């Protein structure tokens, strides 16, 4: 199965030339508006002062972008930002892994560079390739000019940055117009072939890419790097060691209620309470595919659109396709099972109300 690469990028055109030192080490230049006051030793990467200064600020930052994070996830994100390390997020599909990268890009006002992984993904699609058509035209134009050029000069010309097609991983090493590093999302790494992970090791460890014809291209600032995996296969330990790790689990009852309140504000409070209790219950069952938070939001939006104010067997049976994605799961829940779950949810709510009253 082969999908398309998605790009979300808004940088200036690449510079006409890159500064190549004697050891063939290239550093992408910062914007021309930057002013250096005086020469002094600099850290490996400049500090990014617009990042949150604490776990609490990180949690508020994510919330401002519509993402309700718990303490553990906020801590992982904060440490990845503060220590400039890639963050590897693993978990079931639909629990909000990809959304973290989108929210960080939006709230930090950074461009988002997304590499959607798929089977057969290679370095030409993910990192770079040469524009062979332009190279051939340049060689023919040089030959037809009548001027004498030695082979080394021609080779040096056609293997310059002007003929380089930059793919997402190489684009992520460049700064935006405002001088900020982008957010790099390497999505669903488990869908890529295992050999592709070897291409990532240099990038994840040193935020650099080596191109044999040009040398090493190193980021002036490290991109904020998020990797995700649905764990359809195990990602190699070499990748894991270069990242901070967090397992993104299904949210608890209170957190899922808070997410629905934020994402579907027009849903009645009683409907949201019943809906969350219903979803939490069926996640305890041995379904083929448990619904994620994305499916919970979709179901709440569908019920709110139908003006449902409280769950009943009819509304559940008619809208299960927005929550569950496999017919075997729908057939198991629809009918008597859904009715029994609703009776249990209503009974627990009544018992809780009586306990409060007494």
Protein Blocks (a to p, Z undefined) as FASTA:
>chain_A
ZZdddddddbdcddfbdcddfkopacddddfkbccfbgcdddfbdcdfkbcfbfklmmmm
mmmnopacdfklmmmmmmmmmnopacdddddehiopmmmmmmmmmmnopacddddddehi
afklmmoccdfklmmmmmmmmmmnopacdfklmmmmmmcfklpccdfklmmmpccfkopa
cddddehkllpcfklmmmmmmmmmnopaddfknopcddfbdcddddddehlaccdfklmm
mpccdddddddfklmmmmmmmmmmmbcfklmmmmmmmmmmmmmpccfbdcdfklmmmmmm
mmmmnopabdcfklmmmmmmmmpccfklmmmmgojlmmmmmmmmmmmmmmmmmmmmZZ
